[in-house]
Amino acid sequence: MDRSRSVATAPMLVSCLALLVALGGTSYAAATLARNSVGSPQVKNGSLTTADVKDATLRATDFAKGQLKPGPAGPAGPAGTQGVTGDQGPQGAQGPQGAQGPQGPTGVQGPAGPVGATGSSAAAVLTGRASLTGSQSLSLDGRVTSGVDDDVSTLSPAVATVVRNFRVELGTAPGGVARREFTLVLDGNAAQRKLLCSITGTATSCEQTVAIAVPAGSELGFLFQGFLNGGGAAPAASVARWGLTIGTT
């Protein structure tokens, strides 16, 4: 009896009474609350758990920023239609000239061209006349009969030519054993003297037998010389007349 009295103290009785009231009040609230009568003011912050929330009822805006992780990237959408071409922009400034490239290899030789037309075979006929005494230089036409080779020389054409058909006749034969020689001089050079023909004794004419090639642009002149054969007299003075042809063939 004394033990029961010591256990059922006043504080214990108050606690038991409070527990009974709490349990009875919860059952009463659950049984008597109207539908949709509980709102945010009636819910204690932090009291709801995942079990209290219906699945698939929350939205992304219901969560704080950073709480929801992004899902995997979806497949690429179809390509859009090509837009219209824009206007051409202004031309840019010209850039600096690049360095010269290396020289390319030599190309193959081209085929030979056609053979050219045959050149003209025309020939000029030159004639002259002069009075001869001893030895003297003359122009081809005999109009200049004094001076050295440069004083009497003329000029050949700008193509290679050939002197042919020289013939000279004297009014008076050299006489005895005397001799006259008729020479073509090229470029006033003693080494370029070409003997045309000679007349000796009682003969009064001679003719060229070998053609003489004349380079293009050569100076041309005559040298008519008289010679003594042995101890005889000098060639007699005489008038000489001559003619020749000069052509490209």
C-alpha positions as CSV (number, residue, x, y, z in Angstrom):
1,M,0.0,0.0,0.0
2,D,2.8,2.3,0.7
3,R,4.5,1.3,-2.6
4,S,1.4,2.2,-4.7
5,R,1.1,5.5,-3.0
6,S,4.7,6.3,-3.7
7,V,4.5,5.5,-7.6
8,A,1.3,7.4,-8.4
9,T,2.7,10.8,-7.7
10,A,1.1,14.1,-8.9
11,P,3.5,14.7,-11.8
12,M,2.9,11.3,-13.2
13,L,-0.8,11.8,-13.1
14,V,-0.6,15.1,-15.0
15,S,1.5,13.5,-17.7
16,C,-0.9,10.7,-18.2
17,L,-3.8,13.1,-18.5
18,A,-1.9,15.1,-21.1
19,L,-1.2,12.0,-23.2
20,L,-4.8,11.0,-23.1
21,V,-5.9,14.5,-24.2
22,A,-3.4,14.6,-27.1
23,L,-4.4,11.2,-28.4
24,G,-8.0,12.0,-28.2
25,G,-7.6,15.4,-29.9
26,T,-5.7,13.9,-32.9
27,S,-8.4,11.3,-33.5
28,Y,-11.0,14.0,-33.2
29,A,-9.2,16.3,-35.7
30,A,-8.8,13.5,-38.2
31,A,-12.4,12.6,-37.8
32,T,-13.9,16.1,-37.9
33,L,-11.6,18.2,-40.4
34,A,-13.4,19.3,-43.5
35,R,-11.9,18.5,-47.0
36,N,-9.3,21.1,-48.3
37,S,-9.5,22.8,-44.9
38,V,-5.7,22.4,-44.1
39,G,-3.5,25.0,-45.8
40,S,0.0,26.4,-45.4
41,P,-0.8,28.1,-42.1
42,Q,-1.9,24.8,-40.5
43,V,1.3,22.9,-41.7
44,K,4.4,23.2,-39.6
45,N,7.6,24.0,-41.6
46,G,9.8,21.0,-42.1
47,S,7.1,18.6,-40.9
48,L,6.2,17.0,-44.3
49,T,8.3,14.1,-45.7
50,T,8.3,12.3,-49.0
51,A,5.7,9.9,-47.7
52,D,3.3,13.0,-47.3
53,V,3.7,14.1,-51.0
54,K,1.8,12.3,-53.8
55,D,4.1,11.1,-56.6
56,A,4.3,13.2,-59.8
57,T,2.5,16.2,-58.2
58,L,5.5,18.6,-57.7
59,R,6.9,20.8,-60.5
60,A,10.4,22.0,-61.2
61,T,9.4,25.5,-59.8
62,D,8.7,23.8,-56.5
63,F,12.4,23.1,-56.0
64,A,15.2,25.4,-55.1
65,K,17.7,26.3,-57.7
66,G,20.4,23.7,-58.1
67,Q,18.4,20.9,-56.4
68,L,17.3,19.2,-59.7
69,K,20.2,17.8,-61.9
70,P,19.7,18.2,-65.7
71,G,18.8,15.1,-67.6
72,P,20.7,13.7,-70.5
73,A,20.8,15.7,-73.8
74,G,18.1,14.8,-76.2
75,P,18.7,13.8,-79.8
76,A,19.6,16.6,-82.3
77,G,16.7,18.1,-84.0
78,P,16.4,18.2,-87.8
79,A,18.4,20.8,-89.7
80,G,16.6,24.0,-90.4
81,T,16.1,25.4,-93.9
82,Q,19.0,27.3,-95.4
83,G,18.7,31.1,-95.0
84,V,18.9,33.5,-97.9
85,T,22.3,34.5,-99.2
86,G,23.4,37.8,-97.7
87,D,24.7,40.8,-99.7
88,Q,28.4,40.6,-100.9
89,G,30.7,42.4,-98.6
90,P,33.1,45.1,-99.8
91,Q,36.4,44.0,-101.4
92,G,39.3,43.9,-99.1
93,A,42.5,45.7,-99.6
94,Q,45.1,44.0,-101.9
95,G,47.6,41.9,-100.0
96,P,51.4,42.3,-100.4
97,Q,53.0,40.5,-103.4
98,G,54.3,37.1,-102.5
99,A,57.9,36.0,-103.0
100,Q,58.8,34.8,-106.5
101,G,58.5,31.1,-106.9
102,P,61.3,28.9,-108.1
103,Q,61.9,28.6,-111.8
104,G,60.1,25.7,-113.4
105,P,61.8,23.0,-115.4
106,T,62.6,23.6,-119.0
107,G,59.9,22.5,-121.3
108,V,60.3,20.1,-124.1
109,Q,61.5,21.5,-127.4
110,G,58.7,22.2,-129.8
111,P,58.4,20.8,-133.3
112,A,60.4,22.4,-136.1
113,G,58.7,25.1,-137.9
114,P,57.9,25.0,-141.6
115,V,60.7,25.7,-144.1
116,G,60.7,29.4,-145.1
117,A,60.2,30.6,-148.6
118,T,63.3,30.6,-150.9
119,G,65.0,34.0,-150.8
120,S,65.2,36.2,-153.7
121,S,67.8,35.3,-156.3
122,A,67.9,38.8,-157.8
123,A,71.2,40.2,-158.7
124,A,72.4,43.8,-159.3
125,V,74.5,44.6,-162.3
126,L,77.3,47.1,-161.6
127,T,79.4,48.7,-164.4
128,G,82.2,51.3,-164.3
129,R,84.9,53.1,-166.3
130,A,88.1,54.7,-165.4
131,S,91.4,55.8,-166.9
132,L,94.3,53.7,-165.6
133,T,98.0,54.8,-165.3
134,G,99.9,53.0,-162.6
135,S,98.3,51.3,-159.6
136,Q,95.3,52.9,-158.0
137,S,92.3,52.2,-155.8
138,L,88.8,52.8,-157.3
139,S,85.1,52.7,-156.3
140,L,83.1,49.9,-157.8
141,D,81.6,52.3,-160.4
142,G,85.0,54.0,-161.1
143,R,83.8,57.5,-160.2
144,V,86.3,57.8,-157.4
145,T,89.9,56.9,-158.5
146,S,92.1,58.5,-155.9
147,G,92.9,57.9,-152.2
148,V,93.2,54.8,-150.1
149,D,90.7,51.9,-149.7
150,D,88.5,53.8,-147.1
151,D,88.2,56.8,-149.5
152,V,86.8,54.8,-152.4
153,S,84.8,52.0,-150.7
154,T,81.1,51.5,-150.8
155,L,78.8,49.3,-148.7
156,S,77.2,45.9,-149.5
157,P,73.6,45.1,-148.6
158,A,72.5,43.9,-145.1
159,V,72.5,40.3,-146.4
160,A,75.3,38.0,-147.5
161,T,75.9,38.4,-151.2
162,V,78.1,36.9,-153.9
163,V,80.2,38.7,-156.6
164,R,80.2,37.0,-160.0
165,N,80.7,37.5,-163.7
166,F,83.4,40.3,-163.4
167,R,84.8,41.2,-166.9
168,V,87.1,44.0,-167.7
169,E,88.4,45.4,-171.1
170,L,91.3,47.7,-171.7
171,G,91.5,50.3,-174.5
172,T,95.3,49.6,-174.7
173,A,97.1,46.4,-173.9
174,P,99.7,46.5,-171.1
175,G,102.4,45.7,-173.7
176,G,105.5,43.6,-173.6
177,V,105.6,41.5,-170.5
178,A,103.8,44.1,-168.3
179,R,100.7,42.9,-166.4
180,R,97.6,44.5,-164.8
181,E,95.7,42.8,-162.0
182,F,92.1,43.6,-161.0
183,T,91.3,42.9,-157.3
184,L,88.2,43.2,-155.1
185,V,88.9,44.6,-151.6
186,L,86.7,43.7,-148.6
187,D,86.6,46.1,-145.6
188,G,89.8,47.9,-146.6
189,N,91.7,44.8,-145.4
190,A,94.8,43.7,-147.3
191,A,94.1,40.2,-146.1
192,Q,90.7,40.4,-147.7
193,R,91.8,41.1,-151.3
194,K,90.2,38.8,-153.8
195,L,91.9,38.6,-157.2
196,L,89.3,38.8,-160.0
197,C,91.5,38.4,-163.1
198,S,94.7,39.7,-164.8
199,I,95.7,40.9,-168.2
200,T,99.3,40.5,-169.5
201,G,101.2,41.6,-172.7
202,T,99.1,42.1,-175.7
203,A,95.8,40.9,-174.1
204,T,93.1,43.4,-173.6
205,S,90.4,41.6,-171.4
206,C,89.9,39.0,-168.7
207,E,87.0,37.4,-166.8
208,Q,86.4,36.2,-163.2
209,T,86.3,32.4,-162.9
210,V,85.6,32.0,-159.1
211,A,82.6,33.4,-157.2
212,I,83.5,35.6,-154.2
213,A,81.3,35.5,-151.1
214,V,80.7,38.9,-149.5
215,P,79.5,39.1,-145.8
216,A,76.5,41.3,-145.1
217,G,77.4,45.0,-144.6
218,S,80.9,44.7,-146.0
219,E,82.9,47.7,-147.4
220,L,83.7,47.1,-151.1
221,G,86.3,48.6,-153.4
222,F,88.6,47.9,-156.3
223,L,92.4,47.9,-156.5
224,F,93.7,47.9,-160.1
225,Q,97.5,47.4,-160.1
226,G,100.1,47.5,-162.9
227,F,103.2,45.3,-162.7
228,L,106.5,45.0,-164.5
229,N,107.5,41.5,-165.6
230,G,111.2,41.4,-165.7
231,G,113.0,44.6,-166.8
232,G,110.4,45.7,-169.3
233,A,108.4,48.9,-169.4
234,A,105.4,49.8,-167.1
235,P,101.9,48.9,-168.4
236,A,100.7,51.4,-170.9
237,A,98.1,53.9,-169.8
238,S,94.6,52.8,-170.8
239,V,90.9,53.3,-170.3
240,A,89.3,50.4,-168.5
241,R,85.6,49.4,-168.7
242,W,84.1,46.6,-166.5
243,G,80.9,45.1,-165.3
244,L,79.9,42.5,-162.6
245,T,76.8,41.1,-160.8
246,I,76.2,41.0,-157.1
247,G,73.3,38.9,-155.7
248,T,72.1,36.7,-152.8
249,T,72.8,33.4,-154.6
